[in-house]
Amino acid sequence: MALEHNPYAAPHAAVAGQPGDDDTQEVRLFAVSGRIGRIRYLSYLTGVYLIFAVLVGGIGGGMARSGAGNADVMSMVAGVCYVGMFVLLFMLAIQRCHDFDSSGWLVLLFLVPLVNLFFGLYLLLKGGTEGYNRFGARTPPNSTLSVILACILPVLFVIGILAAIAIPAYSDYTKRAQRSQIQVPR
């Protein structure tokens, strides 16, 4: 007895053009479409911050060295640089939201005070969708440079906190030492 074909059964043939679970998409830094994983997001945040800090510091140092240290010009240059940095960071955050199959409009939570801190942690801790989601295929595996840059940010954070504590304490210590040398006759 031959098996008859059921016209109501689901098709079993692979359809060309449908994304599979092993497909990956290219990472685009200057785009609001696509996805970006946690490690790559953190490494790009670190890279963008370091590039803009060096850029603004270099421009400020160059202006001070040339004697054109006009504070208004420097504040305008720094403002333009930081607007560019924030636009790029919002683009990265949109791609990060797409990674866990959420709308990019969620990044507007960065504009709400105190909520932005928790939302930033959420972006770093929330895992992405495995395989394909409505925003595309998953991103390729992280490179060694991405992992190294992602490890640098927490180190910079700790160094910044320690410097914020140590520099004022050392300044106070040197002022007290200078006052004690002046008061003691020899």
N, C-alpha and C positions, 0 to 999 in steps of 0.2 A: 504494500500500500504506500503510495507516494504522499509525502507531506505537502499539504496545500499552502500556498502563500496567503498570509493574513493581510489584507489591505489596511487594517487599522493598527498594525504593529509599528513601533518606532523604527526609523531607518538605522541600519547597522553599518553603513558605509561612511568612511571618513569624508568630510566635506572640505574641499580645497579652500584655503584662505582663512580658516578658523584658527585662532591662536591655541596652541597647546600649552601644557603646564611647564614645558621646558624652554619656552620662548623667552627672550629677554628684549628689552628695548634700550636704545641708547640714552645716556644721561645728557640732558640739555640744561646748562646752567642758566641761560637767559631765556627762560620760557615759563609759562604758567600751566602748561599742559604736561602730562606725564607723571612719573612717580620718582621718588627718591627715598632710599632707606635711611635708617637711624644713623648708622656709622658714617655714611657719606654725608648726611645732613649735618652732623656735628663737625665733621672735618671741613666741610665747605663753610660753615659758620666761622670756624677758627681761621681758615684761610682768608675769607673776606675781611674779618676784623683785623688781622695782621697786615693785609695789604693796605687797607685804608688808614690804619694807624701809622704805618711807615710813610704813606703818601702825605698825610696831613702834617706829620712831624717833619718830613723832608722839606715841604713847602714852607712851613714856619721857620725852620732852621735856616733855609736859604734866604728868606726875607730878612731875618735877624742879622745874618752875616753880611748881606748887601747893604744894610742900613735902611732898608725900606720896610721897617717893622711897624707899619701902620696897622693898628689893631682893627680898624674897620675893614680893611682889605682882607686881613687874615681871617676874620670872623666870617666874611662872605665866602671865601674859598673853602673854609672848613664846613660851612653850612651846605654848600653845594656838594661837597664830598660826602657828607653824612646823609644827605637826602638820597644820593645815589646808592649809598650803602644800605639804607633802610628799604629802598625799592627792591634791591637785590635780595635782601633777607626775607622780604614778604614773598617774593617769587619762590624762594626755596621752601618757605613754610607752606605755601599752597601745594607745591609738589609733595611735601611730606604728608599733608592731609590726604592727598590723593592716594598715597601708599596704603593707608588703612581704609580706603574706600569711603572717604568722607568728602564733603564739598569744600572747595577752597575758600568759601565765604567764612569758614570757621576762623580764619586768621584774623578777622576783625576783633576777636577777643584780645588780641595783643594791645588794642587801644583802650581797654578797660583796666584801670588801675587795680592792682593786687590780683585780679583774675589772670593778668598776663603772666605772672610768675608761675602759677599752677598750670596754665596752658602750655608754657614753655617746657615745663617738666613732663607734661603729658605727651608732647610731641617727641621728646627724647625717650620716653619709656614705652610708649604704645607700639606694639609690633605691627608689622605690615601684613597685608593680605598675601597668602601663599598663592603663587601662580598669577593667573590673569584676573583682573577686576575691570570695572567699567571705565577706568582711566588708562588702561593699557596693561601690557605684560610687566612682569617684575623686572627690576634692574639687574645688571650683571653683578657678579660677586665683587666685593670691595678689593681694591688694590692695597698693597702694603703702605703706600703713601697716605691713603685715606685713613687707615687704621692709626698710623703714626700721628697724623694731624688731629684725629679725634682724641688721642691720648694727651696731646699738648694742652688742649683747652682746660681740663681740670687742673693741670699743673700750673698754668698761668693764673687760674682763679685762686688757688692756694697761695701762690707767690704774691699776688696782688693784695690779698687780705693780710698776709704777714708784713708786707711793705707798708700798708696803711696803718698798722699798729706800731711797727718798729721805727719808722722815720720820725714821727712826732715824739716818740719816747727818747730817741737818740738826740733830737734837737733840744728837748727839755734838759736832758742830761748834760749836754755841752754848755748850755746857758748857765746851769747851776754850777758847773765846774769853773767857768769863767768868773762868775760872781764870787766864788769862794777863793779864787786866786787873788782877786783884787782886794778882798777884805783882810787877808792874812798878811801882816807886815813881816819882812825878813830881816 
